[in-house]
């Protein structure tokens, strides 16, 4: 599964990884693909992104496995890892004010990258 994610610039669905594996002649089930991708995500080796329709997409993390967020092109899927120190401070403050600890969060910023024709003026 790692190889299928390694060549992708953006996030990929389990179904697209499955289709690639089957096209290469691999005898693998879709549930196995989902399990392996989830293991990569649980181990911190892959990022996940949930689409508006609820589908989970996967992408290999960059070299730095620190907590980060993503800026994702909604047209081509190009993804940039970003840090958000102001967001981290805000999340910590809001959680503390509500009496919560050990809080996790995910933030995805969606836009259109400069490479996509629709974004050119």
N, C-alpha and C positions, 0 to 999 in steps of 0.2 A: 504494500500500500504506500509505503514511503516513496518509492520510485515514481508512482503515479502522481503524487502530490509535488514532488521535487521539481518537475518540469513546468508546473503551472504558475503563471504570474498571479492569478487570483485564487479565489476559493473554488472548490469543486464539490459536487454532490457525490454521495455514495453511489448513486446510480451511474454517474459518468465514469467513476473509477471502475465499477463493476463492468460496464460496457467495454472499457479499454482492456481490462484483464481477459474478458471473454473473447474479444477480437484477437488477442495474442494467443489464444488457444488454452488459456488457463482454465482449469476445471475448479471453479470456486463459486460458492453460493453468495447471494446478496446479503444474507444475514451474517456471513463470515466477514464480508467487507465492512459492514456496519460495526461489527465487534472490533475489528482491527483498527478502524479509524477512531473509535471511541477510546481504545487503549492508548493510541498516540495522543489524543486530546487529554486524557486523564494523567498521562505521564508528563504533560507540558511540552510535548514535541510538536503538537499541532494546535492551531487556533481553530475555533469554531465561530460560525456566524449564522444566526437564525434569520431566514428571509421573512418577508412580510406574510407569506403564506404558511409559515411554520417549518419549512424545510431547513435542516441543519447542513451547512456547508463546511468543508474542512480545508485547511491550508497548513503547510509546514511552517513552523515558527522560524523567525530569523535567528541569527546566531545568539542573540541576547534573549534569554528566557525570562527576563524580568517582566513584571506586570506591564501591560501596554494595551492600547486601544487601536482601532483601525479607521483609516479613511479609505472608503471603498467607492470606486466609480460604478454608478448604477447602470452604465451602458456596457462597458467592456469587462468589468470585474477587477480591474487593476487595483491593487491594495497596497497601502503604505502603512507601516507600523508607526504609531505616534505615541508620545507620552503626554500626559495631562496633569501636571502637578496641581493646578488649580482645581480640577475635578476631584483629584484624590483628597485634597484638603476639605472640599465641600462635602464629599461622601462621608469622611470621618466625622465632620462636625454634625451633619444631619443625623448620623447613626448615634452619636454620643448624646445629642439632645433628646433622642427618642428612647435612650436607654439600651441601645443595641451594641453588641460587640461581635467580633469575628465576622464582619460584613464583607461580602464580595459583590462585585458589580462588573458589568460589561457595557461598554459604550462603543457604538459604531456610528461613524459619521458618513453619510452617503452624499455623494455629489457627482459631478461629471468632470473627468480629468481633461487636461488640455489636449491630450492626444485624440480624443473623440471628436469627429467632425461636427457634431451638434453644438460643441462648446466654443467653436471658433467664430469670431466676429467677422 
